Amino acid sequence: MNGQIGAVLDGRAVVHTTLFSDTPSTAVIAATEGTLQLPGPFHQPGDVVFSPEGARH
């Protein structure tokens, strides 16, 4: 049964998803200028948190 996938996209991004366990529904986008966090569930409208590069979480 297919229920999970992991992929490296263009050598710059890594994604993973699964249907086999209860995982957090958050998303994180990390870049050179900082990090964007979508606390979740990421597929619904809600908060977006930006942390500049070097900021402590």
Distance bins in CASP14 RR format, pairs under 12 A and 6 or more apart:
PFRMAT RR
TARGET T0000
AUTHOR 0000-0000-0000
RMODE 2
METHOD distances of the structure
MODEL  1
1 18 0 0 0 0 0 1 0 0 0 0 0
1 19 0 0 0 0 1 0 0 0 0 0 0
1 20 0 0 0 0 1 0 0 0 0 0 0
2 17 0 0 0 0 0 1 0 0 0 0 0
2 18 0 0 0 0 0 1 0 0 0 0 0
2 19 0 0 0 0 1 0 0 0 0 0 0
2 20 0 0 0 0 0 1 0 0 0 0 0
3 16 0 0 0 0 0 1 0 0 0 0 0
3 17 0 0 0 0 1 0 0 0 0 0 0
3 18 1 0 0 1 0 0 0 0 0 0 0
3 19 1 0 1 0 0 0 0 0 0 0 0
3 20 1 0 0 1 0 0 0 0 0 0 0
3 21 0 0 0 0 0 1 0 0 0 0 0
4 15 0 0 0 0 0 1 0 0 0 0 0
4 16 1 0 0 1 0 0 0 0 0 0 0
4 17 1 0 0 1 0 0 0 0 0 0 0
4 18 1 1 0 0 0 0 0 0 0 0 0
4 19 1 0 0 1 0 0 0 0 0 0 0
4 20 1 0 1 0 0 0 0 0 0 0 0
4 21 0 0 0 0 1 0 0 0 0 0 0
4 23 0 0 0 0 1 0 0 0 0 0 0
5 14 0 0 0 0 0 1 0 0 0 0 0
5 15 1 0 0 1 0 0 0 0 0 0 0
5 16 1 0 0 1 0 0 0 0 0 0 0
5 17 1 0 1 0 0 0 0 0 0 0 0
5 18 1 0 0 1 0 0 0 0 0 0 0
5 19 0 0 0 0 1 0 0 0 0 0 0
5 20 0 0 0 0 0 1 0 0 0 0 0
6 13 0 0 0 0 0 1 0 0 0 0 0
6 14 1 0 0 1 0 0 0 0 0 0 0
6 15 1 0 0 1 0 0 0 0 0 0 0
6 16 1 0 1 0 0 0 0 0 0 0 0
6 17 1 0 0 1 0 0 0 0 0 0 0
6 18 0 0 0 0 1 0 0 0 0 0 0
7 13 0 0 0 0 1 0 0 0 0 0 0
7 14 1 0 0 1 0 0 0 0 0 0 0
7 15 1 0 1 0 0 0 0 0 0 0 0
7 16 1 0 0 1 0 0 0 0 0 0 0
7 17 0 0 0 0 1 0 0 0 0 0 0
8 14 1 0 1 0 0 0 0 0 0 0 0
8 15 0 0 0 0 1 0 0 0 0 0 0
8 16 0 0 0 0 0 1 0 0 0 0 0
9 15 1 0 0 1 0 0 0 0 0 0 0
9 16 0 0 0 0 0 1 0 0 0 0 0
12 29 0 0 0 0 0 1 0 0 0 0 0
12 30 0 0 0 0 0 1 0 0 0 0 0
12 31 0 0 0 0 1 0 0 0 0 0 0
12 32 0 0 0 0 0 1 0 0 0 0 0
13 27 0 0 0 0 0 1 0 0 0 0 0
13 28 0 0 0 0 0 1 0 0 0 0 0
13 29 0 0 0 0 1 0 0 0 0 0 0
13 30 0 0 0 0 1 0 0 0 0 0 0
13 31 0 0 0 0 0 1 0 0 0 0 0
14 28 0 0 0 0 0 1 0 0 0 0 0
14 29 0 0 0 0 0 1 0 0 0 0 0
14 30 0 0 0 0 1 0 0 0 0 0 0
15 27 0 0 0 0 1 0 0 0 0 0 0
15 28 0 0 0 0 0 1 0 0 0 0 0
15 29 0 0 0 0 0 1 0 0 0 0 0
15 42 0 0 0 0 0 1 0 0 0 0 0
16 23 0 0 0 0 1 0 0 0 0 0 0
16 24 0 0 0 0 0 1 0 0 0 0 0
16 27 0 0 0 0 0 1 0 0 0 0 0
16 28 0 0 0 0 0 1 0 0 0 0 0
17 23 0 0 0 0 1 0 0 0 0 0 0
17 24 0 0 0 0 0 1 0 0 0 0 0
17 25 0 0 0 0 0 1 0 0 0 0 0
17 27 0 0 0 0 0 1 0 0 0 0 0
17 42 0 0 0 0 0 1 0 0 0 0 0
17 43 0 0 0 0 0 1 0 0 0 0 0
18 24 0 0 0 0 0 1 0 0 0 0 0
18 25 0 0 0 0 0 1 0 0 0 0 0
23 40 0 0 0 0 0 1 0 0 0 0 0
23 41 0 0 0 0 0 1 0 0 0 0 0
23 42 0 0 0 0 0 1 0 0 0 0 0
24 37 0 0 0 0 0 1 0 0 0 0 0
24 38 0 0 0 0 0 1 0 0 0 0 0
24 39 0 0 0 0 1 0 0 0 0 0 0
24 40 1 0 0 1 0 0 0 0 0 0 0
24 41 0 0 0 0 1 0 0 0 0 0 0
24 42 0 0 0 0 1 0 0 0 0 0 0
25 38 0 0 0 0 1 0 0 0 0 0 0
25 39 0 0 0 0 1 0 0 0 0 0 0
25 40 1 0 1 0 0 0 0 0 0 0 0
25 41 1 1 0 0 0 0 0 0 0 0 0
25 42 1 0 1 0 0 0 0 0 0 0 0
25 43 1 0 0 1 0 0 0 0 0 0 0
25 44 0 0 0 0 1 0 0 0 0 0 0
25 46 0 0 0 0 0 1 0 0 0 0 0
26 35 0 0 0 0 0 1 0 0 0 0 0
26 36 0 0 0 0 0 1 0 0 0 0 0
26 37 1 0 0 1 0 0 0 0 0 0 0
26 38 1 0 0 1 0 0 0 0 0 0 0
26 39 1 0 1 0 0 0 0 0 0 0 0
26 40 1 0 1 0 0 0 0 0 0 0 0
26 41 1 0 0 1 0 0 0 0 0 0 0
26 42 1 0 0 1 0 0 0 0 0 0 0
26 43 0 0 0 0 0 1 0 0 0 0 0
26 44 0 0 0 0 0 1 0 0 0 0 0
26 46 0 0 0 0 0 1 0 0 0 0 0
26 47 0 0 0 0 0 1 0 0 0 0 0
26 48 0 0 0 0 0 1 0 0 0 0 0
26 49 0 0 0 0 0 1 0 0 0 0 0
27 35 0 0 0 0 0 1 0 0 0 0 0
27 36 0 0 0 0 1 0 0 0 0 0 0
27 37 1 0 0 1 0 0 0 0 0 0 0
27 38 1 0 1 0 0 0 0 0 0 0 0
27 39 0 0 0 0 1 0 0 0 0 0 0
27 40 1 0 0 1 0 0 0 0 0 0 0
27 41 0 0 0 0 1 0 0 0 0 0 0
27 42 1 1 0 0 0 0 0 0 0 0 0
27 43 0 0 0 0 1 0 0 0 0 0 0
27 44 0 0 0 0 0 1 0 0 0 0 0
27 46 0 0 0 0 0 1 0 0 0 0 0
27 47 0 0 0 0 0 1 0 0 0 0 0
27 48 0 0 0 0 1 0 0 0 0 0 0
27 49 0 0 0 0 0 1 0 0 0 0 0
28 34 0 0 0 0 0 1 0 0 0 0 0
28 35 1 0 0 1 0 0 0 0 0 0 0
28 36 1 0 0 1 0 0 0 0 0 0 0
28 37 1 0 1 0 0 0 0 0 0 0 0
28 38 1 0 0 1 0 0 0 0 0 0 0
28 39 0 0 0 0 1 0 0 0 0 0 0
28 40 0 0 0 0 0 1 0 0 0 0 0
28 42 0 0 0 0 1 0 0 0 0 0 0
28 48 0 0 0 0 0 1 0 0 0 0 0
28 49 0 0 0 0 1 0 0 0 0 0 0
28 50 0 0 0 0 0 1 0 0 0 0 0
28 51 0 0 0 0 1 0 0 0 0 0 0
28 57 0 0 0 0 0 1 0 0 0 0 0
29 35 1 0 0 1 0 0 0 0 0 0 0
29 36 1 0 1 0 0 0 0 0 0 0 0
29 37 1 0 0 1 0 0 0 0 0 0 0
29 38 1 0 0 1 0 0 0 0 0 0 0
29 42 0 0 0 0 0 1 0 0 0 0 0
29 48 0 0 0 0 1 0 0 0 0 0 0
29 49 0 0 0 0 0 1 0 0 0 0 0
29 50 0 0 0 0 1 0 0 0 0 0 0
29 51 0 0 0 0 0 1 0 0 0 0 0
30 36 0 0 0 0 1 0 0 0 0 0 0
30 37 0 0 0 0 1 0 0 0 0 0 0
30 50 0 0 0 0 0 1 0 0 0 0 0
30 51 0 0 0 0 1 0 0 0 0 0 0
30 53 0 0 0 0 1 0 0 0 0 0 0
30 54 0 0 0 0 0 1 0 0 0 0 0
30 57 0 0 0 0 0 1 0 0 0 0 0
31 50 0 0 0 0 0 1 0 0 0 0 0
31 51 0 0 0 0 0 1 0 0 0 0 0
31 52 0 0 0 0 0 1 0 0 0 0 0
31 53 0 0 0 0 1 0 0 0 0 0 0
32 52 0 0 0 0 0 1 0 0 0 0 0
32 53 1 0 0 1 0 0 0 0 0 0 0
32 54 0 0 0 0 0 1 0 0 0 0 0
33 50 0 0 0 0 1 0 0 0 0 0 0
33 51 0 0 0 0 0 1 0 0 0 0 0
33 52 1 0 0 1 0 0 0 0 0 0 0
33 53 1 0 1 0 0 0 0 0 0 0 0
33 54 0 0 0 0 0 1 0 0 0 0 0
33 55 0 0 0 0 0 1 0 0 0 0 0
34 49 0 0 0 0 0 1 0 0 0 0 0
34 50 1 0 0 1 0 0 0 0 0 0 0
34 51 1 0 0 1 0 0 0 0 0 0 0
34 52 1 0 1 0 0 0 0 0 0 0 0
34 53 1 0 1 0 0 0 0 0 0 0 0
34 54 1 0 0 1 0 0 0 0 0 0 0
34 55 1 0 0 1 0 0 0 0 0 0 0
34 57 0 0 0 0 0 1 0 0 0 0 0
35 48 0 0 0 0 0 1 0 0 0 0 0
35 49 0 0 0 0 1 0 0 0 0 0 0
35 50 1 0 0 1 0 0 0 0 0 0 0
35 51 1 0 1 0 0 0 0 0 0 0 0
35 52 0 0 0 0 1 0 0 0 0 0 0
35 53 0 0 0 0 1 0 0 0 0 0 0
35 54 0 0 0 0 1 0 0 0 0 0 0
35 55 0 0 0 0 1 0 0 0 0 0 0
35 56 0 0 0 0 0 1 0 0 0 0 0
35 57 0 0 0 0 1 0 0 0 0 0 0
36 42 0 0 0 0 0 1 0 0 0 0 0
36 47 0 0 0 0 0 1 0 0 0 0 0
36 48 1 0 0 1 0 0 0 0 0 0 0
36 49 1 0 0 1 0 0 0 0 0 0 0
36 50 1 0 1 0 0 0 0 0 0 0 0
36 51 0 0 0 0 1 0 0 0 0 0 0
36 52 0 0 0 0 0 1 0 0 0 0 0
36 53 0 0 0 0 0 1 0 0 0 0 0
37 46 0 0 0 0 0 1 0 0 0 0 0
37 47 0 0 0 0 1 0 0 0 0 0 0
37 48 1 0 0 1 0 0 0 0 0 0 0
37 49 1 0 1 0 0 0 0 0 0 0 0
37 50 1 0 0 1 0 0 0 0 0 0 0
37 51 1 0 0 1 0 0 0 0 0 0 0
37 55 0 0 0 0 0 1 0 0 0 0 0
37 57 0 0 0 0 1 0 0 0 0 0 0
38 44 0 0 0 0 1 0 0 0 0 0 0
38 45 0 0 0 0 0 1 0 0 0 0 0
38 46 1 0 0 1 0 0 0 0 0 0 0
38 47 1 0 0 1 0 0 0 0 0 0 0
38 48 1 0 1 0 0 0 0 0 0 0 0
38 49 1 0 0 1 0 0 0 0 0 0 0
38 50 0 0 0 0 0 1 0 0 0 0 0
39 45 0 0 0 0 0 1 0 0 0 0 0
39 46 1 0 0 1 0 0 0 0 0 0 0
39 47 1 0 1 0 0 0 0 0 0 0 0
39 48 0 0 0 0 1 0 0 0 0 0 0
39 49 1 0 0 1 0 0 0 0 0 0 0
40 46 1 0 0 1 0 0 0 0 0 0 0
40 47 1 0 0 1 0 0 0 0 0 0 0
40 48 0 0 0 0 0 1 0 0 0 0 0
40 49 0 0 0 0 0 1 0 0 0 0 0
41 47 0 0 0 0 0 1 0 0 0 0 0
42 48 0 0 0 0 1 0 0 0 0 0 0
42 49 0 0 0 0 0 1 0 0 0 0 0
49 55 0 0 0 0 0 1 0 0 0 0 0
49 57 0 0 0 0 1 0 0 0 0 0 0
50 57 0 0 0 0 0 1 0 0 0 0 0
51 57 1 0 0 1 0 0 0 0 0 0 0
END
